[in-house]
Amino acid sequence: MKRIIKAGDEVVVIAGNSRGNRGKVIQVQPRENRIIVEGINKRKHHEKKTQDSPEGAIVERENPIHLSNVMLSSRYDEKAGAKNK
């Protein structure tokens, strides 16, 4: 199947808790059919103690979402325009 969405594209989430939100694609994981979108599906991760952060840390990061739950923003806008006519 041909991949339409690439890193750097702007997408709109069409399903799930973040429905209607827009974001830029940070990373594409083609084997898992998942992408990471900036600002979407954030979760807290606990990091171990290191020399950089001797006390450890709790960091919010974006988790991957399935490709079927997003659409390119240009296609989304075209469909919205067609509905309004």
Backbone as ProteinMPNN parsed JSONL, in Angstrom:
{"seq_chain_A": "MKRIIKAGDEVVVIAGNSRGNRGKVIQVQPRENRIIVEGINKRKHHEKKTQDSPEGAIVERENPIHLSNVMLSSRYDEKAGAKNK", "coords_chain_A": {"N_chain_A": [[0.837, -1.18, 0.0], [0.557, 2.196, -0.818], [2.197, 4.861, 0.782], [0.901, 7.856, 1.87], [1.207, 9.85, 3.738], [3.853, 11.701, 5.067], [6.84, 12.485, 6.983], [6.77, 15.7, 8.418], [4.477, 16.59, 7.159], [1.244, 18.183, 7.51], [-1.4, 17.07, 9.482], [-4.795, 16.018, 10.259], [-6.539, 14.815, 13.018], [-8.91, 12.31, 12.847], [-10.301, 10.496, 14.344], [-10.881, 9.297, 17.663], [-9.775, 10.524, 20.93], [-8.586, 12.978, 20.396], [-9.912, 14.101, 18.249], [-10.317, 16.205, 15.454], [-8.184, 17.858, 16.001], [-5.182, 19.43, 14.838], [-1.862, 18.772, 13.613], [1.728, 18.504, 13.18], [3.521, 15.984, 11.471], [5.872, 14.091, 13.11], [7.309, 11.692, 13.047], [7.29, 8.705, 11.069], [6.212, 5.395, 11.26], [6.418, 2.868, 9.386], [6.248, 0.009, 9.413], [4.666, -0.631, 11.587], [2.402, 0.726, 10.924], [1.922, 3.277, 12.008], [2.038, 6.68, 13.242], [3.767, 9.525, 14.626], [2.525, 12.404, 15.955], [2.929, 15.855, 16.404], [2.155, 17.176, 19.515], [-0.116, 15.604, 19.877], [-1.806, 12.892, 21.467], [-0.357, 12.707, 23.972], [1.598, 11.303, 26.572], [2.713, 10.483, 29.891], [6.034, 9.707, 30.75], [8.273, 7.907, 32.746], [11.546, 8.604, 33.535], [14.755, 7.119, 34.008], [17.321, 7.619, 36.519], [20.088, 9.573, 35.557], [23.332, 10.879, 34.602], [22.842, 13.36, 33.543], [20.279, 14.013, 34.525], [20.128, 13.7, 37.683], [18.13, 13.064, 39.534], [16.197, 11.756, 38.162], [13.209, 11.862, 36.111], [9.885, 12.925, 35.167], [8.462, 12.894, 32.153], [6.563, 14.366, 29.525], [5.584, 12.888, 26.538], [4.919, 12.443, 23.021], [2.908, 9.8, 21.89], [2.694, 7.116, 19.49], [0.093, 7.059, 16.955], [-2.459, 5.325, 15.103], [-2.324, 5.075, 11.536], [-4.787, 5.111, 10.237], [-6.343, 6.793, 11.701], [-5.855, 9.399, 11.074], [-5.789, 12.168, 8.712], [-4.599, 13.815, 5.817], [-4.278, 17.339, 6.046], [-4.94, 18.941, 3.87], [-6.637, 17.316, 2.283], [-8.679, 16.97, 4.126], [-9.654, 19.585, 4.407], [-10.623, 19.971, 1.803], [-12.756, 18.127, 1.746], [-14.38, 19.201, 3.745], [-15.016, 21.632, 2.562], [-16.489, 20.743, 0.389], [-18.755, 19.744, 1.656], [-19.951, 22.032, 2.627], [-20.955, 23.297, 0.386]], "CA_chain_A": [[0.0, 0.0, 0.0], [1.36, 3.403, -0.947], [2.111, 5.777, 1.917], [0.646, 9.229, 1.46], [1.655, 10.743, 4.798], [5.304, 11.699, 5.288], [7.285, 13.352, 8.074], [6.698, 17.106, 8.068], [3.138, 16.925, 6.674], [0.246, 18.564, 8.509], [-2.518, 16.139, 9.461], [-5.923, 16.243, 11.16], [-6.988, 13.576, 13.649], [-10.318, 12.129, 12.496], [-10.913, 9.542, 15.262], [-10.258, 9.204, 18.975], [-9.947, 11.622, 21.877], [-8.058, 14.229, 19.838], [-10.587, 14.327, 16.977], [-10.406, 17.594, 15.025], [-6.926, 18.576, 16.244], [-4.184, 19.404, 13.761], [-0.481, 18.722, 14.066], [2.758, 18.178, 12.205], [4.032, 14.624, 11.638], [7.267, 14.069, 13.541], [7.943, 10.443, 12.639], [6.421, 7.69, 10.484], [6.647, 4.028, 11.539], [5.66, 2.143, 8.364], [6.003, -1.406, 9.733], [3.565, -0.709, 12.548], [1.316, 1.568, 10.408], [1.68, 4.296, 13.019], [2.789, 7.923, 13.113], [3.834, 10.374, 15.803], [2.087, 13.744, 15.583], [3.314, 16.853, 17.39], [1.103, 17.667, 20.39], [-1.265, 14.697, 19.908], [-1.635, 11.632, 22.199], [0.751, 12.84, 24.921], [1.593, 10.444, 27.75], [3.832, 10.723, 30.801], [7.024, 8.643, 30.825], [9.215, 8.041, 33.855], [12.917, 8.375, 33.085], [15.683, 6.698, 35.04], [18.351, 8.572, 36.924], [21.283, 9.603, 34.73], [24.218, 11.976, 34.975], [22.186, 14.61, 33.141], [19.207, 14.278, 35.489], [20.446, 12.778, 38.773], [16.954, 12.673, 40.3], [15.222, 11.172, 37.264], [12.229, 12.858, 35.675], [8.639, 12.506, 34.535], [8.44, 13.69, 30.93], [5.449, 14.118, 28.616], [6.002, 12.634, 25.158], [3.875, 12.007, 22.104], [2.881, 8.386, 21.561], [2.214, 6.91, 18.124], [-1.306, 6.748, 16.683], [-2.59, 4.551, 13.874], [-2.48, 5.863, 10.303], [-6.194, 5.215, 9.842], [-6.997, 7.804, 12.529], [-5.471, 10.741, 10.632], [-5.978, 12.497, 7.299], [-3.877, 15.025, 5.431], [-5.126, 18.509, 6.272], [-5.443, 19.438, 2.584], [-7.8, 16.491, 1.927], [-9.722, 17.253, 5.12], [-10.239, 20.881, 4.053], [-11.392, 19.789, 0.578], [-14.009, 17.455, 2.082], [-15.197, 20.155, 4.499], [-15.505, 22.598, 1.588], [-17.516, 20.104, -0.43], [-19.96, 19.597, 2.468], [-20.564, 23.347, 2.816], [-21.54, 23.79, -0.866]], "C_chain_A": [[0.88, 1.24, 0.0], [1.13, 4.322, 0.245], [1.94, 7.194, 1.404], [1.247, 10.199, 2.455], [3.146, 10.566, 5.036], [5.63, 12.605, 6.462], [7.287, 14.8, 7.583], [5.341, 17.548, 7.545], [2.24, 17.363, 7.829], [-0.955, 17.642, 8.356], [-3.589, 16.575, 10.449], [-6.328, 14.886, 11.719], [-8.486, 13.447, 13.404], [-11.023, 11.13, 13.404], [-10.16, 9.553, 16.582], [-10.482, 10.447, 19.807], [-9.52, 12.968, 21.307], [-8.708, 14.58, 18.512], [-10.702, 15.819, 16.682], [-9.133, 18.389, 15.235], [-5.967, 18.396, 15.077], [-2.791, 19.356, 14.357], [0.44, 18.311, 12.943], [3.305, 16.786, 12.508], [5.517, 14.694, 11.98], [7.983, 12.849, 12.977], [6.891, 9.504, 12.071], [7.031, 6.326, 10.772], [5.894, 3.089, 10.601], [5.373, 0.681, 8.708], [4.837, -1.587, 10.691], [2.325, 0.047, 12.08], [0.932, 2.644, 11.405], [2.512, 5.538, 12.719], [2.787, 8.642, 14.454], [3.548, 11.79, 15.347], [2.385, 14.689, 16.734], [2.095, 17.335, 18.183], [-0.116, 16.765, 20.521], [-0.882, 13.42, 20.657], [-0.429, 11.681, 23.141], [0.531, 11.944, 26.122], [2.815, 10.77, 28.603], [4.723, 9.493, 30.854], [7.977, 8.93, 31.974], [10.603, 7.687, 33.354], [13.796, 8.006, 34.261], [16.647, 7.809, 35.404], [19.555, 8.44, 35.992], [22.184, 10.723, 35.231], [23.589, 13.323, 34.623], [21.066, 14.995, 34.104], [19.357, 13.304, 36.661], [19.238, 12.346, 39.599], [15.925, 11.941, 39.445], [14.206, 12.235, 36.878], [10.966, 12.168, 35.178], [8.436, 13.455, 33.358], [7.196, 13.345, 30.121], [5.977, 13.98, 27.201], [4.799, 12.242, 24.327], [4.014, 10.514, 21.858], [2.34, 8.222, 20.149], [0.708, 6.657, 18.068], [-1.386, 6.055, 15.326], [-2.855, 5.468, 12.683], [-3.944, 6.064, 9.916], [-6.935, 6.296, 10.626], [-6.635, 9.227, 12.135], [-5.718, 10.899, 9.137], [-5.155, 13.745, 7.01], [-4.805, 16.226, 5.539], [-5.686, 19.058, 4.961], [-6.673, 18.651, 2.135], [-8.967, 16.763, 2.856], [-10.443, 18.557, 4.778], [-11.074, 20.787, 2.78], [-12.747, 19.144, 0.883], [-14.931, 18.387, 2.855], [-15.784, 21.2, 3.564], [-16.602, 22.022, 0.733], [-18.824, 19.943, 0.343], [-20.703, 20.925, 2.596], [-21.255, 23.869, 1.561], [-22.937, 23.305, -1.061]], "O_chain_A": [[1.852, 1.311, 0.752], [-0.009, 4.531, 0.663], [2.738, 7.675, 0.6], [1.744, 11.257, 2.069], [3.642, 9.45, 5.187], [4.794, 13.401, 6.89], [7.745, 15.092, 6.478], [5.065, 18.747, 7.487], [2.446, 16.967, 8.976], [-1.468, 17.45, 7.253], [-3.343, 17.38, 11.347], [-6.446, 13.915, 10.972], [-9.249, 14.362, 13.713], [-12.228, 10.925, 13.259], [-8.952, 9.787, 16.617], [-11.274, 11.318, 19.446], [-10.054, 14.001, 21.71], [-8.105, 15.298, 17.714], [-11.124, 16.602, 17.533], [-9.006, 19.491, 14.701], [-5.944, 17.355, 14.42], [-2.561, 19.837, 15.467], [0.002, 17.834, 11.896], [3.529, 16.445, 13.67], [6.313, 15.275, 11.243], [9.111, 12.944, 12.493], [5.745, 9.495, 12.522], [8.225, 6.118, 10.555], [4.844, 2.564, 10.97], [4.325, 0.166, 8.317], [4.109, -2.577, 10.617], [1.299, 0.02, 12.758], [-0.253, 2.897, 11.625], [3.54, 5.473, 12.044], [1.927, 8.407, 15.303], [4.229, 12.322, 14.47], [2.128, 14.37, 17.895], [1.128, 17.835, 17.609], [-1.067, 17.127, 21.214], [0.232, 12.919, 20.503], [0.422, 10.793, 23.107], [-0.585, 11.834, 26.632], [3.822, 11.269, 28.101], [4.236, 8.37, 30.987], [8.43, 10.06, 32.151], [10.818, 6.602, 32.812], [13.615, 8.508, 35.371], [16.773, 8.806, 34.693], [19.988, 7.331, 35.678], [21.836, 11.432, 36.175], [23.788, 14.31, 35.332], [20.922, 16.165, 34.457], [18.785, 12.214, 36.641], [19.319, 11.342, 40.307], [14.879, 11.542, 39.957], [14.336, 13.391, 37.282], [10.978, 10.991, 34.818], [8.26, 14.66, 33.538], [6.811, 12.179, 30.034], [6.719, 14.835, 26.716], [3.79, 11.77, 24.852], [5.12, 10.02, 21.64], [1.611, 9.084, 19.659], [0.122, 6.115, 19.005], [-0.482, 6.186, 14.501], [-3.521, 6.496, 12.807], [-4.293, 7.087, 9.327], [-8.044, 6.676, 10.25], [-7.063, 10.173, 12.795], [-5.839, 9.922, 8.398], [-5.032, 14.627, 7.86], [-5.976, 16.148, 5.17], [-6.798, 19.588, 4.943], [-7.645, 19.239, 1.661], [-10.119, 16.785, 2.421], [-11.67, 18.638, 4.845], [-12.112, 21.439, 2.672], [-13.769, 19.565, 0.341], [-16.143, 18.368, 2.643], [-16.928, 21.616, 3.745], [-17.551, 22.724, 0.383], [-19.898, 20.0, -0.256], [-21.932, 20.949, 2.666], [-22.063, 24.793, 1.65], [-23.569, 23.631, -2.066]]}, "name": "protein", "num_of_chains": 1, "seq": "MKRIIKAGDEVVVIAGNSRGNRGKVIQVQPRENRIIVEGINKRKHHEKKTQDSPEGAIVERENPIHLSNVMLSSRYDEKAGAKNK"}
